Amino acid sequence: MNEARPVEEQTVFERRPAYRAYLGLMIWGVVLLPALGLGLILLLRAWYLVASTRYRLTTQRLFVQTGLIAKHLEEVELFRVKDVTLSQGVLQRLLGVGNVVVLSTDDTAPRLELAGLRGPMDVKEQIRGAFRAARQREGLRTAEFIPS
């Protein structure tokens, strides 16, 4: 008898936002540095946004972890993903960063945004390939999903 072996979960990528995604915040921080309080707060905010956020894609799930001390972890099973979109403004295109939005049928995270990513088109395509493979593994077809 041929038994289905569980597929071992493997990491596809681990990323965090790029500092250049917060270039405006950092420029204002440097400009306002003489006003020590405000400039320093803006620079610390840019650092915090990068240091406290991690994105991880595995062959089965997508994780978004936020926080330095108190952590929040959101995950979506890839077979639940309905669509992946890319959002890039003009400045973001020039800097090579953007936001990837994952839409899913997950109850707690129907919309997951991966903000400030370097090479966002590559990330979008990696997620797309991973969720299509996960659906195929689960034996699901697009028509079997609940409509939006």
NORPERA-V290653 format. One record per pair of residues at least 24 apart in sequence whose ideal C-beta (glycine too) atoms are under 8 Angstrom apart, sorted by the first residue. I is the first residue (numbers start at 1). J is the second residue. D is the distance in whole Angstrom. If there is no record, write none. Layout:
((I & J & D) (I & J & D))
//
This chain:
((7 & 59 & 7) (7 & 60 & 7) (7 & 137 & 6) (9 & 58 & 5) (9 & 59 & 6) (9 & 60 & 5) (9 & 61 & 7) (10 & 58 & 6) (10 & 59 & 5) (11 & 56 & 6) (11 & 57 & 7) (11 & 58 & 5) (12 & 57 & 4) (12 & 58 & 6) (12 & 59 & 6) (12 & 126 & 6) (12 & 130 & 6) (13 & 55 & 8) (13 & 56 & 7) (13 & 57 & 5) (13 & 123 & 7) (13 & 126 & 6) (14 & 54 & 7) (14 & 55 & 7) (14 & 56 & 5) (14 & 57 & 8) (15 & 54 & 7) (15 & 55 & 5) (15 & 56 & 8) (15 & 114 & 8) (15 & 117 & 6) (15 & 118 & 8) (15 & 123 & 7) (16 & 50 & 6) (16 & 51 & 8) (16 & 53 & 6) (16 & 54 & 5) (16 & 55 & 7) (17 & 49 & 6) (17 & 50 & 5) (17 & 53 & 5) (17 & 115 & 6) (17 & 116 & 3) (17 & 117 & 7) (18 & 50 & 7) (18 & 97 & 5) (18 & 116 & 6) (18 & 117 & 7) (18 & 118 & 4) (19 & 46 & 7) (19 & 50 & 6) (20 & 95 & 5) (20 & 96 & 7) (20 & 97 & 6) (20 & 118 & 7) (21 & 92 & 7) (21 & 95 & 7) (21 & 97 & 4) (21 & 115 & 7) (21 & 116 & 3) (21 & 117 & 7) (21 & 118 & 8) (22 & 46 & 4) (22 & 49 & 6) (22 & 50 & 7) (22 & 116 & 7) (23 & 91 & 8) (23 & 95 & 6) (24 & 91 & 8) (25 & 49 & 8) (49 & 116 & 7) (50 & 116 & 8) (53 & 115 & 8) (53 & 116 & 8) (55 & 114 & 5) (55 & 117 & 7) (57 & 126 & 6) (57 & 127 & 6) (57 & 130 & 6) (58 & 130 & 8) (59 & 130 & 6) (59 & 133 & 7) (59 & 134 & 7) (60 & 134 & 6) (62 & 102 & 6) (62 & 112 & 7) (62 & 127 & 7) (62 & 130 & 8) (64 & 109 & 8) (64 & 112 & 6) (64 & 114 & 7) (74 & 108 & 7) (74 & 109 & 5) (74 & 112 & 6) (75 & 109 & 8) (76 & 102 & 7) (76 & 104 & 5) (76 & 106 & 5) (76 & 109 & 5) (76 & 112 & 6) (77 & 106 & 7) (77 & 134 & 7) (78 & 130 & 5) (78 & 131 & 4) (78 & 133 & 8) (78 & 134 & 4) (78 & 135 & 8) (79 & 131 & 7) (79 & 134 & 4) (79 & 135 & 5) (79 & 137 & 8) (79 & 138 & 5) (79 & 140 & 6) (80 & 104 & 4) (80 & 105 & 5) (80 & 106 & 5) (81 & 127 & 7) (81 & 131 & 4) (81 & 134 & 8) (82 & 145 & 6) (82 & 148 & 7) (84 & 124 & 5) (84 & 127 & 5) (84 & 128 & 5) (84 & 131 & 7) (85 & 124 & 8) (86 & 120 & 5) (86 & 121 & 6) (86 & 124 & 5) (88 & 120 & 6) (100 & 124 & 5) (100 & 127 & 7) (102 & 127 & 6) (103 & 148 & 8) (105 & 145 & 6) (105 & 146 & 6))
//
